[in-house]
Amino acid sequence: MPAGARDDLVARMAGPGRYYHDLGHLAQLWGHHLRFGAGLAVGRAPWHRLIACTIAFHDAVYDPARRDNEACSAALWHDAAPAVAPWEAEWVAVTILATADHAAAAPAPEMPPEAWTARLWMLDLDLTPLAAPPAQFDANTV
């Protein structure tokens, strides 16, 4: 990823009013991915890299008053994406979009099973804050 895009992403994630949708959230998701994904297909290429991109950008745009955060985050990903295959860029963007409503995600008919598994993995990672200890859960909802 170009340095300017990385700096923009870090600045966005460190901005005010993000509640728990910040750099700590990204670090938590990445830590869960590394811990629980080790030895699984999602921990190997290309999924490991694509999940990293999705984690990094899935909350890049965050405004609690808006309903298009995920669409804006996916567009930002497309603008900042490193040189990846078109299908990889699209997989990341659609996975970011799926974080808008985790339960509504559905595989496309032509989607390979490993791509669907990786998408479900990312959606599950994004829901892990719901299982935080009570004090942390309370802090996340303030």
C-alpha positions as CSV (number, residue, x, y, z in Angstrom):
1,M,0.0,0.0,0.0
2,P,1.4,3.4,-0.8
3,A,2.7,5.3,2.2
4,G,0.2,8.1,1.7
5,A,-2.7,5.7,1.8
6,R,-1.3,4.0,4.9
7,D,-0.9,7.3,6.7
8,D,-4.4,8.3,5.8
9,L,-5.8,5.0,7.1
10,V,-3.9,5.4,10.4
11,A,-5.1,9.0,10.8
12,R,-8.7,7.9,10.1
13,M,-8.5,5.1,12.6
14,A,-7.0,7.4,15.3
15,G,-9.6,10.1,14.8
16,P,-12.1,11.2,17.4
17,G,-15.5,9.7,17.9
18,R,-14.7,6.2,16.7
19,Y,-15.6,4.5,20.0
20,Y,-13.9,1.1,19.7
21,H,-13.7,1.2,15.9
22,D,-10.1,2.3,16.2
23,L,-6.5,1.0,15.8
24,G,-7.1,-1.1,18.9
25,H,-10.0,-2.8,17.2
26,L,-7.8,-3.6,14.2
27,A,-5.1,-5.0,16.4
28,Q,-7.6,-7.1,18.3
29,L,-9.0,-8.6,15.1
30,W,-5.6,-9.3,13.7
31,G,-4.5,-10.9,17.0
32,H,-7.6,-13.2,16.9
33,H,-6.9,-14.0,13.3
34,L,-3.3,-15.0,14.1
35,R,-4.2,-16.9,17.2
36,F,-7.2,-18.9,15.9
37,G,-6.4,-19.0,12.2
38,A,-3.0,-20.6,12.6
39,G,-3.0,-23.9,10.7
40,L,-6.3,-23.2,8.9
41,A,-6.7,-22.2,5.2
42,V,-7.5,-18.6,6.3
43,G,-4.0,-18.4,7.7
44,R,-2.4,-19.2,4.3
45,A,-2.0,-17.3,1.1
46,P,-3.9,-15.6,-0.4
47,W,-6.5,-15.4,2.4
48,H,-4.1,-14.3,5.2
49,R,-3.1,-11.2,3.1
50,L,-6.7,-10.5,2.0
51,I,-8.0,-10.8,5.5
52,A,-5.3,-8.4,6.6
53,C,-6.5,-5.9,4.0
54,T,-10.1,-6.3,5.0
55,I,-9.4,-5.9,8.7
56,A,-7.4,-2.7,7.9
57,F,-10.1,-1.1,5.8
58,H,-13.4,-2.4,7.1
59,D,-14.0,0.5,9.5
60,A,-11.9,3.1,7.7
61,V,-14.9,5.3,7.3
62,Y,-16.9,5.5,10.6
63,D,-19.6,8.0,11.3
64,P,-22.4,6.7,13.6
65,A,-24.9,9.1,12.0
66,R,-24.3,7.6,8.5
67,R,-25.6,4.4,6.9
68,D,-23.0,4.1,4.2
69,N,-19.8,3.7,6.2
70,E,-19.1,0.3,4.7
71,A,-19.7,1.4,1.1
72,C,-17.4,4.4,1.7
73,S,-14.8,2.1,3.3
74,A,-14.9,-0.3,0.4
75,A,-14.5,2.7,-2.0
76,L,-11.5,3.9,0.0
77,W,-10.1,0.4,-0.2
78,H,-10.4,0.4,-4.0
79,D,-8.7,3.8,-4.2
80,A,-5.8,2.7,-1.9
81,A,-5.5,-1.0,-2.8
82,P,-2.0,-2.2,-3.5
83,A,-1.4,-4.0,-6.8
84,V,-3.5,-7.1,-6.3
85,A,-5.4,-9.3,-8.7
86,P,-8.9,-7.8,-9.6
87,W,-10.7,-10.7,-8.0
88,E,-8.7,-10.1,-4.8
89,A,-9.6,-6.4,-4.7
90,E,-13.2,-7.3,-5.3
91,W,-13.2,-10.0,-2.6
92,V,-11.9,-7.4,0.0
93,A,-14.4,-4.8,-1.1
94,V,-17.4,-7.1,-1.0
95,T,-16.3,-8.5,2.4
96,I,-16.1,-4.9,3.7
97,L,-19.6,-4.4,2.4
98,A,-20.7,-7.6,4.2
99,T,-19.7,-6.1,7.6
100,A,-22.7,-3.8,7.3
101,D,-25.0,-6.7,8.2
102,H,-23.1,-9.8,9.0
103,A,-26.1,-12.1,9.0
104,A,-27.2,-11.1,5.5
105,A,-24.0,-12.2,3.8
106,A,-24.5,-14.8,1.1
107,P,-22.1,-16.4,-1.3
108,A,-22.3,-15.7,-5.0
109,P,-23.1,-18.8,-7.1
110,E,-19.6,-18.8,-8.6
111,M,-17.8,-18.2,-5.4
112,P,-15.3,-20.9,-4.5
113,P,-15.9,-22.5,-1.1
114,E,-12.6,-21.2,0.3
115,A,-13.5,-17.6,-0.6
116,W,-16.8,-18.0,1.2
117,T,-15.1,-19.6,4.2
118,A,-12.6,-16.7,4.4
119,R,-15.5,-14.2,4.2
120,L,-17.3,-15.9,7.0
121,W,-14.1,-16.0,9.0
122,M,-13.7,-12.2,8.6
123,L,-17.3,-11.5,9.6
124,D,-16.9,-13.7,12.7
125,L,-13.7,-11.8,13.6
126,D,-15.5,-8.5,13.4
127,L,-18.1,-9.8,15.8
128,T,-15.6,-10.8,18.5
129,P,-16.0,-7.5,20.5
130,L,-19.5,-8.8,21.4
131,A,-17.8,-11.5,23.4
132,A,-15.5,-9.1,25.3
133,P,-15.5,-9.3,29.1
134,P,-18.3,-7.2,30.6
135,A,-16.1,-4.2,31.5
136,Q,-14.6,-4.0,28.0
137,F,-18.0,-4.6,26.4
138,D,-19.4,-1.7,28.4
139,A,-16.5,0.5,27.4
140,N,-17.1,-0.4,23.7
141,T,-20.7,0.7,23.9
142,V,-20.2,4.2,25.5
